[in-house]
């Protein structure tokens, strides 16, 4: 009997959805190597592999069989995805066009690498980012440059604005996946896209206020307020929006800063200067990446206190999600300082969840961890921190935490919308 490689559920699935991978028709106890390969939209190849042994019945089920080594070890049913590693140095897996899926090629080989022999079975795992029932609506309203993702049905739906960090552009894949869970999610660009400013040396909160107004006034968005979701610089901007603007009910901050960083922030007659920093505090890891966690000044000291975001003004409910090994900046310290400031002014204590072994770029589930990348401001390769397995586990929990938080504070039925594919 020839071997077969199966994926359950079969057919296209969302990138954030777990699947069960199994090989059947093997000899009892047969050594097998499983390999995964993905090519991104820039042509970069990502690969992962793991060594296994079939059970007494000639079956290999990744939900029950631990990996014996390779890109990961132990019981990791989704390890072939989260352990994908780029062949190009410092290359990050991104999804640039959510309308097309990624194709993950799976292959089972006889024996254990590096001496694995003949191919036994193959399968292709199609991982999509835009659920077929979600509507993608480009937004070009006034100054606002964004994409709105709407669940099926008449609505209204809980509204969320999604902001990414340094690098600019319009990043849609988290918003498109999240919309499949019953939210109206607007991915917002704020620089380095279309006719927006090319850099973030100067940002005006009036732009973000216009985007909030657009989302709140959309007929398919449920009021009276919206949610904010931001990571890194996007998380910092979400804190500023919640502090200065109206209409923000809940905000999830993933590894954000409590001080304004990178450029000057204006709102009406108020200005937040950028937090100071010193390149002299850069360290170099054994792998040659810059460790910049100590580069920024303390926002609680001296002139840099002017950069501190006035979170005490906010009536927003916050959830801080923190990678404890974030090497870009001191995310855990910033989250606790924001909490202290809020409580000192009689505001609601925010929830803070810290993830040991998780680094800076916490993405939706099964995005692979990467050691470092070229920093958008400093222009040098920096380490992001974290450890692959712990970071992968954190991403799964973060995804569930933020959905539960938004459903609780914005309303909605919760869970993924069921629809015929």
C-alpha positions as CSV (number, residue, x, y, z in Angstrom):
1,X,0.0,0.0,0.0
2,X,1.4,3.4,-1.0
3,X,1.6,6.2,1.6
4,X,-0.8,9.2,1.6
5,X,-0.4,12.6,3.2
6,X,-3.6,14.1,4.4
7,X,-4.7,17.5,5.9
8,X,-7.9,17.7,7.9
9,X,-10.0,19.7,7.4
10,X,-9.2,19.4,3.7
11,X,-9.3,22.3,1.3
12,X,-8.4,26.0,1.7
13,X,-8.3,27.2,5.3
14,X,-7.5,30.5,7.0
15,X,-3.9,31.1,7.9
16,X,-4.9,31.3,11.6
17,X,-6.8,27.9,11.6
18,X,-5.1,24.8,12.9
19,X,-5.2,21.6,10.8
20,X,-4.3,18.0,11.4
21,X,-1.5,16.6,9.3
22,X,-1.1,12.8,9.0
23,X,0.7,10.2,6.9
24,X,-0.9,6.8,6.5
25,X,0.2,3.6,4.7
26,X,3.6,3.5,6.3
27,X,5.4,0.5,7.6
28,X,5.2,0.0,11.4
29,X,7.9,2.1,13.1
30,X,9.1,3.5,9.7
31,X,11.3,6.6,10.1
32,X,9.9,9.5,8.1
33,X,10.9,13.1,7.5
34,X,8.3,15.7,6.9
35,X,9.2,18.9,5.0
36,X,7.2,22.1,4.5
37,X,8.0,24.8,1.9
38,X,6.4,28.2,1.1
39,X,7.4,30.9,-1.4
40,X,6.3,34.4,-0.6
41,X,5.2,37.1,-3.0
42,X,8.7,38.4,-3.4
43,X,9.9,34.9,-4.4
44,X,11.7,34.2,-1.1
45,X,11.6,30.5,0.0
46,X,10.7,29.5,3.6
47,X,11.4,25.9,4.7
48,X,10.9,23.7,7.8
49,X,11.4,20.0,8.4
50,X,11.0,17.5,11.3
51,X,11.9,13.8,11.8
52,X,9.2,11.3,13.0
53,X,8.6,7.6,13.4
54,X,5.3,5.9,12.4
55,X,3.3,4.0,15.0
56,X,2.8,0.3,15.2
57,X,-0.1,0.6,12.7
58,X,1.9,2.4,10.1
59,X,0.4,5.8,10.8
60,X,2.0,9.2,11.6
61,X,-0.4,11.7,13.1
62,X,1.3,15.0,14.1
63,X,-1.4,15.5,16.8
64,X,-0.1,12.4,18.6
65,X,3.5,11.9,17.4
66,X,6.3,14.0,18.7
67,X,8.9,15.3,16.4
68,X,12.3,13.7,17.1
69,X,14.3,16.7,15.8
70,X,14.8,19.0,12.9
71,X,13.3,22.6,12.9
72,X,11.6,21.7,16.1
73,X,11.1,18.8,18.5
74,X,8.2,17.5,20.6
75,X,4.5,17.4,20.1
76,X,3.8,20.3,17.7
77,X,0.9,19.7,15.4
78,X,1.4,23.1,13.6
79,X,5.2,23.1,13.9
80,X,5.7,22.8,10.2
81,X,4.2,26.3,9.8
82,X,5.4,28.3,12.8
83,X,9.0,26.9,12.3
84,X,9.3,28.0,8.7
85,X,12.6,29.8,8.2
86,X,13.6,32.1,5.3
87,X,16.5,31.1,3.1
88,X,17.3,34.8,2.9
89,X,19.0,36.3,6.0
90,X,16.8,38.6,8.1
91,X,13.7,38.0,5.8
92,X,10.3,38.3,7.3
93,X,7.1,36.5,6.2
94,X,4.5,39.1,5.2
95,X,1.3,38.8,3.2
96,X,1.2,41.7,0.8
97,X,-2.0,40.8,-1.1
98,X,-4.7,39.2,1.1
99,X,-6.8,38.3,-2.0
100,X,-4.4,35.4,-2.8
101,X,-3.5,32.5,-0.6
102,X,-0.1,31.1,0.3
103,X,0.5,27.5,-0.9
104,X,2.4,25.4,1.6
105,X,4.0,22.4,0.0
106,X,4.1,19.3,2.3
107,X,6.3,16.3,1.6
108,X,6.9,13.0,3.4
109,X,10.3,11.3,2.8
110,X,11.5,7.9,3.7
111,X,14.1,8.0,6.5
112,X,15.5,10.8,8.5
113,X,17.3,13.9,7.2
114,X,20.1,14.4,6.2
115,X,19.9,10.8,4.9
116,X,16.2,10.8,3.9
117,X,15.5,8.9,0.7
118,X,12.7,8.6,-1.7
119,X,9.6,10.8,-1.5
120,X,6.6,8.9,-0.1
121,X,3.7,11.4,-0.4
122,X,2.9,15.0,-1.1
123,X,0.1,17.5,-0.4
124,X,-0.5,21.2,-0.8
125,X,-1.9,23.2,2.1
126,X,-3.7,26.3,0.8
127,X,-3.7,29.0,3.5
128,X,-5.9,32.0,2.8
129,X,-6.1,35.5,4.4
130,X,-9.4,36.7,3.1
131,X,-12.3,34.5,4.1
132,X,-14.6,34.1,1.1
133,X,-17.6,35.6,2.9
134,X,-15.7,38.7,4.0
135,X,-16.0,41.9,1.9
136,X,-12.9,43.9,1.2
137,X,-13.7,47.6,0.6
138,X,-10.8,50.0,-0.3
139,X,-11.2,53.3,1.6
140,X,-10.2,56.7,0.1
141,X,-12.3,59.2,2.0
142,X,-11.0,62.6,2.5
143,X,-7.4,62.1,3.7
144,X,-8.1,58.6,5.0
145,X,-6.3,55.8,3.2
146,X,-7.4,52.4,4.4
147,X,-9.1,49.1,3.7
148,X,-12.3,48.1,5.4
149,X,-13.2,44.4,5.9
150,X,-16.8,43.6,6.5
151,X,-18.4,40.3,7.7
152,X,-21.5,38.9,5.8
153,X,-24.9,40.1,6.6
154,X,-26.5,43.5,7.2
155,X,-24.7,44.3,10.5
156,X,-24.0,46.5,12.3
157,X,-20.8,44.9,13.5
158,X,-18.3,45.9,16.2
159,X,-15.8,48.2,14.6
160,X,-12.0,47.9,15.1
161,X,-9.2,50.0,13.6
162,X,-6.0,48.1,13.0
163,X,-2.5,49.8,13.0
164,X,0.9,48.2,12.3
165,X,4.3,49.6,13.2
166,X,7.4,51.1,11.6
167,X,7.5,50.5,7.9
168,X,4.3,52.3,6.9
169,X,2.3,51.0,3.9
170,X,-1.1,49.4,4.2
171,X,-0.9,46.1,6.1
172,X,-4.2,44.1,5.7
173,X,-3.6,40.5,6.7
174,X,-4.4,40.8,10.4
175,X,-7.5,42.9,9.7
176,X,-8.8,40.5,7.0
177,X,-8.4,37.5,9.3
178,X,-10.0,39.2,12.2
179,X,-13.0,40.3,10.2
180,X,-13.7,36.6,9.7
181,X,-14.5,36.5,13.4
182,X,-17.4,38.9,13.2
183,X,-15.8,42.3,13.3
184,X,-15.8,45.2,10.9
185,X,-12.0,45.9,10.8
186,X,-10.3,48.8,9.1
187,X,-6.6,48.5,8.3
188,X,-5.3,52.0,8.4
189,X,-2.2,53.3,6.6
190,X,-0.6,56.4,8.1
191,X,2.6,57.0,6.2
192,X,4.7,55.7,3.3
193,X,1.6,54.8,1.3
194,X,-0.2,56.4,-1.7
195,X,-0.3,60.2,-1.2
196,X,0.4,60.0,2.6
197,X,3.6,61.4,4.0
198,X,6.7,59.4,3.0
199,X,8.0,59.3,6.6
200,X,6.7,59.7,10.1
201,X,8.9,62.7,11.2
202,X,5.6,64.6,11.8
203,X,2.2,63.0,12.4
204,X,-1.1,64.7,13.1
205,X,-3.7,63.0,15.2
206,X,-6.4,64.9,13.2
207,X,-5.7,62.3,10.4
208,X,-6.5,59.5,12.8
209,X,-9.5,61.4,14.2
210,X,-10.9,61.6,10.6
211,X,-10.4,57.8,10.3
212,X,-12.2,57.2,13.6
213,X,-15.1,59.4,12.4
214,X,-15.3,57.5,9.1
215,X,-15.5,54.1,10.9
216,X,-18.0,55.3,13.5
217,X,-20.3,56.8,10.9
218,X,-20.2,53.7,8.6
219,X,-23.7,52.2,8.4
220,X,-22.4,48.7,9.1
221,X,-20.4,49.6,12.1
222,X,-21.9,49.3,15.6
223,X,-21.5,52.2,18.1
224,X,-21.2,54.0,20.3
225,X,-17.4,53.5,20.2
226,X,-14.9,51.5,18.3
227,X,-11.9,49.4,19.3
228,X,-8.2,49.9,18.4
229,X,-5.6,47.3,17.7
230,X,-2.0,48.2,17.4
231,X,1.5,46.7,17.5
232,X,4.8,48.4,18.1
233,X,4.5,52.0,16.7
234,X,0.9,51.2,15.9
235,X,0.3,50.3,19.6
236,X,1.8,53.6,20.7
237,X,-0.4,55.5,18.3
238,X,-3.4,53.7,19.6
239,X,-2.5,54.9,23.1
240,X,-2.3,58.5,21.8
241,X,-5.6,58.1,20.0
242,X,-7.3,56.8,23.2
243,X,-5.8,59.7,25.2
244,X,-6.7,62.6,22.9
245,X,-9.7,61.4,20.8
246,X,-13.3,60.6,21.5
247,X,-15.2,57.5,20.4
248,X,-12.6,54.9,21.5
249,X,-14.2,52.2,23.8
250,X,-11.5,49.5,23.9
251,X,-7.9,49.2,22.8
252,X,-5.5,46.2,22.5
253,X,-1.8,47.3,22.7
254,X,0.7,44.7,21.5
255,X,4.3,45.6,22.5
256,X,3.5,49.3,22.4
257,X,5.3,52.3,23.9
258,X,3.9,54.7,26.5
259,X,6.0,57.5,25.0
260,X,5.9,59.1,21.5
261,X,8.7,57.7,19.5
262,X,10.3,58.4,16.1
263,X,8.8,61.8,15.2
264,X,6.7,64.7,16.5
265,X,3.0,64.1,17.2
266,X,0.6,67.0,16.9
267,X,-3.0,67.4,17.9
268,X,-4.6,70.9,17.8
269,X,-2.5,73.1,20.0
270,X,-0.6,70.2,21.7
271,X,2.7,68.6,20.7
272,X,4.5,65.5,21.9
273,X,8.2,65.5,20.9
274,X,9.9,62.2,20.1
275,X,11.5,60.4,23.0
276,X,15.3,60.8,22.9
277,X,17.7,58.0,22.3
278,X,21.4,57.2,22.1
279,X,23.0,54.9,19.5
280,X,25.9,54.5,22.0
281,X,23.6,52.1,24.0
282,X,23.3,49.7,21.1
283,X,24.6,46.2,21.8
284,X,25.5,43.5,19.3
285,X,24.3,39.9,19.7
286,X,26.5,36.9,19.1
287,X,24.7,36.5,15.7
288,X,25.6,40.1,14.7
289,X,22.2,41.7,15.2
290,X,21.8,45.0,17.0
291,X,20.1,44.8,20.4
292,X,18.3,48.2,20.8
293,X,16.3,47.5,24.0
294,X,18.3,50.1,25.9
295,X,18.6,52.7,23.2
296,X,15.6,54.9,24.1
297,X,15.7,57.3,27.0
298,X,13.6,56.8,30.1
299,X,10.3,58.7,29.5
300,X,9.9,59.4,33.2
301,X,13.1,61.4,33.5
302,X,14.1,65.0,32.5
303,X,13.1,66.6,29.3
304,X,11.9,63.3,27.9
305,X,8.8,63.4,30.2
306,X,7.3,65.7,27.6
307,X,7.1,62.6,25.3
308,X,5.0,60.6,27.7
309,X,1.5,60.0,26.3
310,X,-1.1,61.4,28.7
311,X,-3.0,58.1,29.1
312,X,-4.6,59.5,32.3
313,X,-7.0,61.5,30.0
314,X,-8.4,58.3,28.5
315,X,-11.6,56.5,29.5
316,X,-10.8,53.6,27.2
317,X,-10.6,50.0,28.5
318,X,-7.1,48.7,27.7
319,X,-5.5,45.3,27.2
320,X,-1.7,45.2,27.0
321,X,-0.2,42.1,25.5
322,X,3.6,41.9,26.1
323,X,6.4,39.8,24.8
324,X,8.8,39.6,27.8
325,X,11.8,39.2,25.6
326,X,11.0,42.2,23.4
327,X,14.4,43.6,22.4
328,X,13.1,46.6,20.4
329,X,12.0,48.5,23.5
330,X,10.9,47.9,27.1
331,X,7.3,46.9,26.4
332,X,6.6,45.4,29.8
333,X,7.9,48.5,31.6
334,X,5.8,50.7,29.4
335,X,2.6,48.7,30.0
336,X,3.1,48.9,33.8
337,X,3.8,52.6,33.6
338,X,0.6,53.2,31.7
339,X,-1.3,51.2,34.3
340,X,0.2,53.2,37.1
341,X,-0.7,56.5,35.5
342,X,-4.3,55.4,34.8
343,X,-4.9,54.1,38.3
344,X,-3.3,57.1,39.9
345,X,-6.0,59.2,38.1
346,X,-8.9,57.0,39.1
347,X,-9.2,55.2,35.8
348,X,-9.9,51.5,35.2
349,X,-6.9,49.3,35.8
350,X,-5.9,47.7,32.5
351,X,-5.3,44.1,32.0
352,X,-1.6,43.1,31.2
353,X,-0.7,39.7,29.9
354,X,3.0,38.9,29.6
355,X,4.4,36.1,27.5
356,X,7.8,34.6,28.6
357,X,10.0,33.9,25.6
358,X,7.9,36.0,23.2
359,X,9.6,38.7,21.2
360,X,8.6,42.0,19.6
361,X,6.6,41.1,16.5
362,X,3.6,39.1,17.8
363,X,1.6,38.2,14.7
364,X,-1.6,36.1,14.1
365,X,-1.1,32.4,14.8
366,X,1.4,30.3,12.9
367,X,3.4,33.2,11.4
368,X,7.0,32.1,11.8
369,X,9.3,33.7,14.3
370,X,12.3,35.5,12.8
371,X,15.5,36.4,14.6
372,X,15.7,40.0,13.3
373,X,15.2,42.4,10.5
374,X,16.3,45.8,9.2
375,X,14.8,48.5,11.5
376,X,12.6,51.1,9.8
377,X,14.1,54.0,11.7
378,X,17.7,53.0,12.5
379,X,18.3,51.3,9.2
380,X,20.3,48.5,10.7
381,X,19.6,44.8,11.3
382,X,18.1,44.5,14.8
383,X,17.1,41.5,16.9
384,X,13.4,41.2,17.6
385,X,13.9,38.9,20.6
386,X,12.0,35.8,21.6
387,X,12.4,32.0,21.1
388,X,10.6,30.2,18.2
389,X,8.3,27.9,20.2
390,X,7.4,30.2,23.0
391,X,6.7,33.0,20.5
392,X,4.5,30.7,18.5
393,X,2.5,29.7,21.5
394,X,2.1,33.3,22.5
395,X,0.7,34.2,19.1
396,X,-2.0,31.6,19.5
397,X,-3.0,32.9,22.9
398,X,-2.8,36.6,21.9
399,X,-5.2,35.9,19.0
400,X,-7.8,34.4,21.3
401,X,-7.3,37.1,24.0
402,X,-7.9,40.0,21.7
403,X,-11.0,38.5,20.2
404,X,-12.5,37.8,23.6
405,X,-11.6,41.3,24.8
406,X,-13.2,43.0,21.8
407,X,-16.4,40.8,21.9
408,X,-16.7,41.7,25.6
409,X,-16.3,45.4,25.3
410,X,-17.6,46.1,21.8
411,X,-20.4,43.5,21.7
412,X,-21.1,40.9,19.1
413,X,-21.9,37.2,19.2
414,X,-18.3,36.0,19.3
415,X,-16.7,33.1,17.5
416,X,-16.1,32.8,13.8
417,X,-19.0,33.5,11.4
418,X,-20.2,30.3,9.9
419,X,-20.7,30.4,6.2
420,X,-20.7,28.1,3.3
421,X,-17.3,28.1,1.5
